[in-house]
Amino acid sequence: IVRSSSILEDGFGNAFAGKYESVFCANRGSLEERICEFEQAIRRVYASSMNLSALDYRKRRGLDKRDEQMALLVQRVSGSYYGSSYMPCAAGVGYSHSPFKMTKDSAPGAIIIHFLGGIHEIYFPYILMNPVVIAGPIVGNICAIFFFNLFKVGLKGPSSPGSIIAFLSMAPKDQVVLVFLGVAIAAAVSFFVSLPILKATEAKGGKSLEDAQSQMAGMKAEAKGTAAAASAAASAVISNPAQIKKIIFACDAGMGSSAMGATKFRNRIKAVRPDITVKNTSVDNIPADCDIAVVQTVLAERAKKSCPKAQLVQIGNFLADPALDDLYIQVTTLDKPTETVVDDPSEATNTAASSVKMTPDCIKLNQAPVSKEEAIKAAGELLVKTGAVEPSYIDAMLEREKLVSTYMGMGIAIPHGTTQAKGTVKKSQIVMIQYPDGVDFGDEKAQLVFGIAGIGDEHLDLLAKIADCLDDLNVLEKMKTTEDKDWIIKTLS
């Protein structure tokens, strides 16, 4: 049986019973038939996260803005033969109900987890229910630290996790009693400081534990910079996926990142949905017949103005964003197969006819780590050296990076100039600089930096080839460390 194990359904306070699918695989037939059945089960379980009932439940529980990530469990069904049939020994559905208020019922368990398990995050929601209570732990710790300093007591090493067991195990043998006494002092002072605060504020009411936990999760997401992405992912529910005929990947200039993203996604869906056209363009030139526009979050408003009728999918990067996985599942998981159509010649890439060729002079390997700006300048200078652009194009590359990151995901960045700088391009060219230890592009590291200059669509063939290489992770990883320029040229030609 294949079933889900997601962050929200396994979290505290929400049942999600029956919202996500579990699929039973009989595991009969040929190996190919069993693999096909297993793959279809995986698709169905992942797709169920976007079921209307699941989305409605998340909205009613105030979880529609929360990040949802799903793993899968593949479990053997144990049973016995009954005649010619193999069945589980028992099956059924269990129901449970707690008559206690959540806070009073869960507090003792939280104390045990905190004290013995050392998982301090467990008490955060209780503090958020009444933030003034934080004064208790602060005063308690001040008293404990004063006690430890007064008697010159301490641990001989860091305690991790911070449970009482780990704490005492790191105390010198002749100081165990004093260390435990310091912990007891902190707990007692914290209790007696917090008690009157709770009594004084009890009549005023406050947040429920569930609300406090939701607030904590939201604060963590905001601190990680994932809140906007989670909101965008939650809203990317595609209407009438069977009717989708054209998907447009759009970036600021339509020169690099969207081209690679479109190529990779086109290769991904062409076997399942050959009736869908996947192309790329600049965000200000999205065609009117576009059904779905895939854009980075910072360009969403411009995309809405460019093509207000298109459904919008907002992403962080064009190569490895969870929203692209959601889009793939929604447009490929259908009740009946789609009609096979002949490929659009304008959509295919013709590497044989490409006028953009990489030469050894276009490649630098094994470069020491530098800042993002220095890496972009280095790529621009290499483009200047090859005669592809004027020196002013480098400033346009840096300006483009300020608008939206050119980091693509999977350790690849493709810096290029703004739309306004196309007049400084003399010929289409792509250069590559390898940084085995990576260059920081925000929170990500890019080991491969491809500098791009393009006239028309001449450079798109080579970009498509780069995108094709991403489907083979072994090739990608080798490209990040190899010292063989000839192999790189051969791979991308």
N, C-alpha and C positions, 0 to 999 in steps of 0.2 A: 504494500500500500504506500502511495506517495501522498504526503500531507505537508501542510505549511507549518512554519515556526517563525512568526514575525515579531517584530519589536512591540507593536501595539497589542496584539492578541496575547502575548506572553507577559505583558506588563501588568501592573497592579491596578485593579479596580474596574476592568472592562472585560466582559466575557468573550465577545466575538463568536459565540456558539453558532455554528452553522453558516457563518458568513464567508469563510474561505473553504474551498473544496478539498476533499480528500478522495483520491482516485484509487480504486482497487485494480491491480493488474493480475490477471489470471496466470500469466507467465507460461502460456502454452503456445505451441506452434514452433516454427523454425526460429533460428537465432535472429534473422532479419526481422521477422514479424514481432518478436518479443521486444527487440530494441525500438522498433517503430511505435509499439504500444506504450513503452516506457517514456519515450520522448514526448509523445502526445499527452501523457499524463502530467509531465512536468509543465508543458505549455498551459494546460488547463488550470493547474494549481496557481501558477504565476498570474495567469489572466484573471483568476477569481478575485485578486486584490482590487480589480477595477470594476467588479460587479456593482450594479446599482444598489443592491441591498447592503453591500459592504460600505460603499461610499455614503449611503444614507445613514447607516449606523455610526460611522465616524463623525459625520456632521452633527447628528443628534447628541453624541457624547462629547462634543467640543474638541474632536481630534482631527478635524479636517485640515488644520494648519500644521499638524505634527508630521514629522518625518516617519515614513513607514518603509522598512526594509525587511525583506523576507528571505529566509533560508528554507531549504526543503529537507524533510526527513523521509528516508526510504526504509521502511520497516518490514520485516518478515512477518507474515501472518501464521501463527502457530495453530495447528489443529490436528485432525485425524481423518482417516478415510472412513466414509460411510457408504458402503457399497462401492460404486465406481466414482463417487464424488469425494473431494477433499474439502472440508469445511472447518471453520474455527469451532472450538469446543463450546464457546459461549460468546454472545454478542448482545449489545444493548446500548442504552443511553442513560447516563447518570445525571441527576439534577442535585444542586446544592443551594442552600439559602442560609445566610447569616442574619440572625435577628438582632445582633449587637450593632451599636454605633461604631463606625469605622475607626475613629480615633481611640476610644477606650479599648476596643477589641484588639487593635494591632499594636498598641504601645508596648505591652510586655514582650511581644515577639521582637519588636524593634530594639528593645533594651538588650535582649540576649544576642541578637545579631551584632549590635554595636559593641557590646562588652567583650564577648567571646570571639566573634568573627573579625572584629577590627574594621568593619565597613562603616566608616563614619558618615558616608553620604546618606545613610538611612535616616538620620535625624534632621536632615535639612528641611524636609517638608513640614516637620513639627515646628521648627523655628519660623518658617515662612507663614504659618498660621497666625503667629503673633510675633512679629519681628523684634519687639522690645525684649523678649525672653533671651535674646542673644547676650544680654548683659550678664545673665547667670553664668554661662560657660566662660565668658571673658574674665569675670571676677574670680571664678574658681581656679582658672589656670594661673592667674596672677598670684594667688595664695600658694598654689603648689610650687611654682617656680621660686617664690620667696623661701619656701620650706627647703627645697632642694639646695638652694644656694647657702642657706643658713647652716645646714649640716654637711655641706660639700658632698652631696649625693648625686649620682647621675648614672646613665647607662654607658656601657662600654662600646656600644655601636648602635646604628640606627635600628629602630623597631619597625619591621614591615611584614605583615600588615600590623596596624596599631591595636591589636587585641591585647587583653591583659596577659594572656599566655605568652605572646611574643615579647611583650613589654618586660615581664619578669624574667624571661629567659635571657634577656640582654643585660640584666642587672648583675653587678658583681655579687658573688655568693654571700659576702659579709654585709651587703647593703639591701638584700631582697626585702626585708621587713620594712626598712625605711622608705624604699621605693613604693611599696604597696601602701604605706601610710600616706605618702604624698598623693597618690591617686585617690585614696579615700577622702583626703582633705578637699581635693578639687571637686569630687562628686558631692560631698556634703555642702560645701559653700555654694556650688552651683544650684543645688536643690533649694536651699533656704533663701537664696536671692531670687530665684525664679518663682517660688511659691506665692509670695505676696503680689507679684506682677500678674500672675495668672488669676488670682482671686480678684484683683482690682479690675481686670479687663473681661472677666468671664461673663458678666451681665450684659456687656456691650455686644457680645457675639463676635464672630470672626469667620475666617475662611474655613471651609471643610478641608479635610486632609487631601481629598481628591483634587480640589482646586489648587491647593498648595503644590501638589506634585506636578500638575500641569504647568503651573508657573515656573517651577524649577526646571522642567524639561525645556520650556520656552527660553528661559535665561541661558541654559547651556547651548541651545541651538544658536541663539543670537551671538554668544561669545565665540562660537566656532565659525560664525559667518554662514551658517547653513539655513538660517530661518527663511531667507528669501527664496533659496533653492527649494526648500521643502514646500513653501507656499505655491511656488510655480508648478512643482511636480504634482501637488494635490489637485491643481486646477486643470491639468492636462488630460481631461477626459474627452476622448474623440467621439463626436457624434457621427452616426452612420458610417462606421469604418469600412463597410463593404462598398460604399459609394465613392471612396477616396480614389482619385485618379492622378492627382499631381501634388507632389511634395516638393517644396522649395526650401533649400538651405540658404540662408541669407546672412552675410556679415557686412561690415561697414563698406568695404570696397568691392566685395565679390571677387577678390583676387586669389586668396589662398585658403584660409581656414574653411570657408563654406564649400569650396571645391573638393577638398579632401574629405570633409564630412559627408557630402553628397555622394561621392564615389564609394566610400566605405558602406554607407547605408544602402545604396543601390545594389552593391554586390551582395549585401546581406539578405535583401528581400526578393531579389529577382527570381529565385527558384520557386518561391511561394506565391508572390504577387507580381507576375510579369506584366500585369495590366497597369501598374502604377509607374508613372514617370517621375524620376527624381533628378532635379537639376539644382544649380546654384546661381545666385545673382547677388547684387548689392542690395542692401536693405531698403533703399529708396526706389528700387526698380522691380519690386515683386510683381509678377504678372497678375492680371485681374482674374484669370481662371485658376489661380492657385487654391487648392483645397486646404492644405496645411503648410504653414510657414514655420520653420525651425530657426530660431534666433537666440542669441545670447540675451540674458535678462536685461542688461543695460540698454539693449537696442529694441526692447519690446514696444515702446511707445512709437518709435519711428516706423516699426513694422505695421502697427495698427493703422497708422495714417496712410501708409503706402498701399495696403490691401486690407481694408476693414472687414471684408466678408470672409477672409481666410481664418481658419482655426489656428490658434497660436500655441506652439510648444516652446517653452522657455528652457534654456540649458545653460550650464556653466562652461562646458567645452564641447567641441564637435566630435570627439573621438570616443570618449569613455564616460558619458554622462548617463546616470540612471534613467533620466527622462527619455532618452533614446531607446532604452530597453523597453520602457513602458509603451512607447509609440510602436515599436516593432511587434510587441505582443498584441496590441489592440488591432493593428491592421492586418495581422497574419492569422489570428485565431478566429476563424469564421466557421459557421455551420456547414457551408458548402463550398466546394472549390471555385476559384475564380476562373474566368475565361482566359485562355491563353491567347496572347496577341503577339504580333511580330514586333521585335525591338525597334525603337525609334533610332534611325541612323544618327540623328543629331545628338543623341544621348550617349552613344558609345564613344569610347576613346580610341584613337588610332595612333599607337605609339610609333608605328613604323613611319608615319608621315610627320612626326613631331620635328620641329625645327630647333628645339631646345635640347642641347646635348651637354652632359656633364663631362668635364675633362679633369685631369689631375690638378690643374691650377684652380679649379673651383672647390677643392676640398682641403680642409685643414683637420688633422687628426691629433688626438691626445693632447688637447689644450688644457691648461691649468684653470681651475674655477675662477670666475670673475663675476662682477655684478651683472644684473640683467641689462642695464644700460650699456655697459662695456661690451657685452656679448652682441647686442644689437648693432652697436657701432662697428664691431669687427666684421659682422656679416655685411654691413653696408660698404665698408672699405673693400671687402673682397669683391663685391659687385662692381664697385668703381674700378678696381684693378683689372677686372675682366672686360672693361669697356661697356658694361651694360647700362650704367646710369651716370648721371652727373653727381658731383659731391653733395649737392644740396638735397639729394634723395635721402641721405642719411638722417638729416633733421626730420624729414617727413616720416621716416620709419619710427623715430623716437616719439613723434607726435601721435602717430597711429597707436602706439602702445599705451599712451595716456588715455585714449578713448575707450579701448577695451583690450584686454590681454590677448596676445597672439599665442598663448600657450594652448596647445591642442589636446593635451592628455597623453598618457602612455609615454611620457618623457620626451615629447616633441614640441618644439615651438617653431613658428614660421613667420618671423617678423617681415613686414613689408610696408610700403609707403601708403599714404592716404590717396583718396581718389584724385584730389587736387594736384598731386605730385606726378601724375602719369605723364605729364609733358616733359619731365626730366629723364624719362626712360628712353634709352637709345635702342635697346634690343631686349628681347625676353631672355631671362637667365635665372637659374637657380643655383645657389651655392650652399655648401654644407660645412658646418664646423662641429666637431665632436668634442664634448666635454665629459669624459668618463665619470667624473665625480659630480657632475651636474651643476647647473646654474639655477639659482633661485628665481622662479617666476611666481611671486606671491608665496603661497603655501606649498607649491609644487616645485619639482626639480626637472629641468630639461637637459637631457644628455645630448640631444641632437638639435641643432639650431639651423634651420633652412632659411636662408635669405632669399627673398623672391622679388623679381622685377618682371612685369608682364606687359606686353602690347597685345591688346585683344585677348584671345583665348589660347595663344601659342604655348603658354607655360602649363596649361591645364593637363596636357597629356602626361607630363613628367610628374605632376602632383598626383594624378590618378595612379601612376605606377608606385609612388611612395605609399599611397593609401593601400594599394594591393599588398605591399610588403607587410603592412601592419596585421594582416590576417594570419601571418606566420610569426608567432612570438619568438621562435628561435632565430629567425632572420633579423627581427627587430633588435633582440638582445645582442646578437653578434655585431650588428651595425654600430651599437653604442660603445663597443670596445675594440673593434678590429683596427689593425694598422695597415690593412691591405686596401689601398685606393682602387686597384684594378677590380677587386671583388665588388666594391661598392658600385663602381661604374657599370659593371656587368649586371649586377642585380637590378639597377635602376634603368637599364637600357632596354 
